[in-house]
Every structure is written in structure tokens, then in C-alpha cells.
Amino acid sequence: GGYLSLYGHTEQIFKSVGEWVAPGDVIATVGDSGGEARPELYFELRKGSRPVDPTKFMSSEAASAD
């Protein structure tokens, strides 16, 4: 579908480039790479070269989960 996901500051990645991701799949664990003071995650979703808001792909339960 032309979508691309980008991740940063991960500790361990569980999916390979080009691998399909299903709802509930663990993609990666959060790490503390990149000189950050605490563990965090950088996530970006793109369609072609344009950024896309990923919340439209999440269920209301997932978006409100802490």
C-alpha cells in the first residue's frame, strides 16, 4: 500500500523490513539509544514521502491505553 514505518531508540526489533504487521504484533521494545536520558520511542508513519497520523489506524481502546 505504499506505507513506510520508521522507528528509533529501540532496544530490540522483532519485525524485518517488508514483513507484514498485524494488530497486536510487537514490533520492537523501547530502548535508550541515541544519547537520550531515559528510554523512549520514535515512531513515524509515511505514505510515500508524506507523513501520516498513525492514530487513524488505531482502535479507540489502543489509542487510550496507558
C-alpha positions in Angstrom: 0.0 0.0 0.0 3.0 2.3 -0.1 3.3 2.8 3.6 6.6 3.0 5.4 7.1 3.0 9.2 10.2 4.4 10.9 11.4 3.6 14.4 14.2 5.0 16.6 15.6 4.4 20.1 14.6 0.8 20.0 16.3 -1.9 22.2 15.2 -4.9 20.1 13.4 -5.2 16.8 11.1 -8.1 16.2 10.0 -7.5 12.6 12.1 -7.4 9.4 12.0 -4.9 6.6 9.0 -5.7 4.3 7.3 -8.0 6.9 3.6 -7.6 7.4 2.4 -6.4 10.8 -0.9 -7.5 12.2 -2.9 -5.8 15.0 -1.4 -6.7 18.4 2.0 -7.7 16.9 5.0 -6.5 19.0 7.3 -4.6 16.6 10.1 -3.5 18.9 10.9 -2.8 22.5 11.8 0.7 23.7 15.4 1.4 24.4 17.7 4.3 25.4 19.9 4.6 22.3 20.8 8.0 20.8 22.0 9.7 24.0 18.6 10.1 25.5 18.3 10.3 29.3 15.5 7.7 29.5 14.0 5.0 27.3 11.7 6.4 24.6 10.4 5.5 21.2 10.5 7.5 17.9 7.8 6.3 15.5 6.8 7.8 12.2 4.4 6.5 9.5 4.5 7.7 5.9 2.6 7.0 2.7 5.1 7.5 0.0 7.1 10.6 1.2 4.2 12.2 3.2 3.8 11.8 6.9 0.6 10.2 8.1 -1.1 10.5 11.5 -0.9 6.9 12.9 -3.8 7.3 15.3 -6.3 6.8 12.5 -5.1 3.2 12.3 -5.5 2.5 16.0 -8.7 1.3 17.7 -10.1 3.7 20.4 -9.1 1.1 23.0 -5.4 1.1 21.8 -5.3 4.9 21.5 -6.5 5.4 25.1 -4.4 2.7 26.7 -1.6 3.8 29.0 
